[in-house]
Structure formats: C-alpha cells, structure tokens
Amino acid sequence: MGFFNQWGKFMMAGAGYMARWEIDNAKAIMGSKKLRAVLGLMLIPVILGGIAFASDIAPVLPDLLGGKKAYSPAFYSLGIFIVSIAIGMGAGLITGCIGAGGGFIIAPALMSAGIKGILAVGTDLFHIFAKAMMGSVIHRKMGNVSVPLAGVFLIGAIVGATAGGVINRVLYEINPVLSDAFITTVYSLMLGFLGTYAMMDYLKARKSGFSGDAHGGGEGTELGGVAKSLQSINFPPMVKFDQDLTPGGRQISWIFLVLSGALVGLAAGIMGVGGGFLTFPIFVYVLGVSSMTTVGTDIFQIVFTAGFASISQYAIYGFIFYTLAMGMLLGSLLGIQIGALVTKVVPGVTIRGFYAMAVLAGFVNRIFALPGKLGEMGYIPISASLGDTLNTIGIWAFFIVIGGFSIWVIGTFLKNLKNLKVEEAH
C-alpha cells in the first residue's frame, strides 16, 4: 500500500503539473492578438475542405496530399472537424476545471470515435506540438530553462521517442488490431491506476471535510532521499543546475538525465501525451531539480520531444490526422479558459470527484474495448458480437461521463457568468 500511495502521489503531481502547463500555454496563446488571428485562419481551409468533401471534390485529395488509404487521409468532413473540436473542448474543460491533465482522455476519445490507435497517438502528439510552439513564443517561464539539463535530457528523450514510434509502427505493420490492442492496454494500465488513486484521494478528502485545491500533492521543493542518493553518485560528466537558487548549485550525473529522458520520450512516442506528466515528478522527486527550473526546462523539452516524435515518427509515415489536430487545438484552448474560471465558484473536493470519474471513465472505455480486439486476433475465446457489445458499453460510459461533466461545467460557467465578470474586473 505504501508503494501504491507513493506512486499515486507521483502520478497525481505529474497530472497536476501538466494541467498547469496547459493552462499557462492557453493563456499565453489566447492573450496574443496575432495568435488568435492565426487560430481563426485555421478554420478557413478546413471548412473549405469539408465543403469540398461533401460535394465529391475531396476524394481526389489523398493522392495530392500524399495520404494513404490504409492509414486514413489527412483530412475529412466538416462533421469530423466539429467532433474534434468537441473532443478538444472536453479535454480542455477537464484540464482547466480539474487541474489535472485532460490530455489523458484524447487518445481514448479518438479511438472510441473510430480513429485507429496509432493515428490517435500521432494526431495527439502533433496537437501538443502545435500548442507548445504557439505558447512558448511568449511564455514568461521560459527564462528558467537550464540549457545543460535540457540538452542532456533531450538526448534520451529523442532515443525514447524514436523507440516508442518504432514500436507503434512495427505493431501496426504486423496487424492494425494488434497496434490498437497494445495502445489500449497501455492506456488501461495507466488510467486504471491513476483513476483508482484519484477516487481514493477524493473519498479521503470528502471524509476529512477537505474543500481546497482540486488536486493534491505539493511540488516537493526539498531534496528527497532518492534525489540525494542520485546526486551523490559521481559518474562524470556531471551536469550542474540551480546555481541561482541553491548556494553552489546542484549537480547530477548525465546518465540519470539520459535515462529519464528516454522514459519520458518512450511514453510520448507510445501514448502521444507529450511526456510532460512524467517529466515534472521525475525532475522534482527523483532527480532533485527545483520546481522553478523544472517548469521552464519542461516547457522547452516538450516542444522538442513532441515535435520530434510527431514529425519523425508519425507525420512522415502518414499517421497524423491534421483536421483533427487543428480542431482539438481550437476546442482545448476554449475549454481550458472556461474550466479555469469555473474553479473559482466550485469547491475543490467536487472537482476532485469529477477528475476521478473522468479518468475511470477513460479506463472503463479502454478496458471494455480490449476483449473484442484480443478476440479478433484469436488470443481469447470471445464472440465478435460480445466484443462489440462490451466495446459499445465502454464507449457509452465514457461519453456519458465526459459529456455530462462538460454540460455541468458549461452550465456552471453560464450560471455564474456575471459573478465571474465582476471578479475578473477586480
């Protein structure tokens, strides 16, 4: 149980940090008139593409754009674009309101909508890369970047992201269903663990009468036992950091940074979540890097890790659905803004409960989809009709929870709009 609690806190800290990164990024993007104009211009070609598709002009585009039918084209109908905005908004509402990574639900949502797993991963990575690029241009916290720390970390991240991309592509070439089953299994394990811990955390907070922050866990600014042990190992070259925050600064062997980067890159390459949810707890709790330095360095690494993985491992092989990526970008930016405002009028314990429900809904969605995929490959004895039934149950459970949460958040926002405007004015 002690390991479960420690790992749960580790994951929750990462999810909470990733949400703060998303919120800061959204504010930076939406606060720029130029970037808002760019977002508006994004709508034009996609809408025209949807109209062309409806009028039977678009079917010739896959050959022109280099799309591959086996991998799905890089465009689709206007209806799919609207669905992608809705998925992005749902993830954004979770991120902004709950204070934990709503990006965890994007790949399951896309797969539930009929998108192949590898395409969902590549598209999510590209969406994160686009958001990181736009937000980092004017992000205030970029000044905290430790270039030596980031440079060595990225060596491992690039290796890990390459390995993750290769694994997904090899499995897809063997059997697309095997690829989906693998990605589904990874998400089931992660969402199952995180959702169980989040629900226990919520029930504990409710029992104790807690009503504060939406997500628990401090940022661990003090040097823990693991970090002290790792920093005491002298395996040169040693990378120095935090000179401005700690007398004499701190240092750690390059090997631990490369290994950490490889783990983060592998997660990004396989799951399409950018890896930021792992970087923060690893830097702070394992490597002993200060929160200030971690924030800036992680923003820096996400741009390169997500960019490298999305382009080199997915885009050039036709595994990115650009229409979906742009729709999710627009939807998530709007959802984050609304969700962040709602936290001002909703008790923190309530938000914790919704987060646990959202993550567990994602877990149920993926775990119910798995038997049908394993049965299709002949790994377990299950009929196709039973597999489809379980998958349908998982899809309905997922979208009912996420849809209900989204309606509740938007309703709460509209209901308290006057009060929120007054508060913003002050």
Buried (B, 14 or more C-beta within 10 A) or exposed (E): EEEEEEBBBBBBBBBBBBBBBBBBBBBBBBEBEEBEEEBEEBBEEBEEBBEBBEEEEBEEBBEEEEBEEEBBBBBBBBEBBEBBBBBBBBBBBBBBBBBBBBBBBBBBBBBBBEBBBBBBBBBBBBBBBBBBBBBBEBBEBBEBBBEBBBBBBBBBBBBBBBBBBEBBBEBBEEEBBBBBBBBBBBBBEBBBBBBBBBBBBBBEBBEEEBEEBBBBBEBBEEBEEEBEEBBEEEEEEBBBBBEEBEEEEBBBBBBBBBBBBBBBBBBBBBBBBBBBBBBBBBBBBBBBBBBBBBBBBBBBBBBBBBBBBBBBBBBEBBBBBBBBBBBBBBBBBBBBBBBBBBBEEBEBBBBBBBBBBBBBBBBBBBBBBBBBBBBBEEEEEBEEEEBEBBBBBBBBBBBEBBEEBBEBBBEBBEEBEEEBEEEEEE
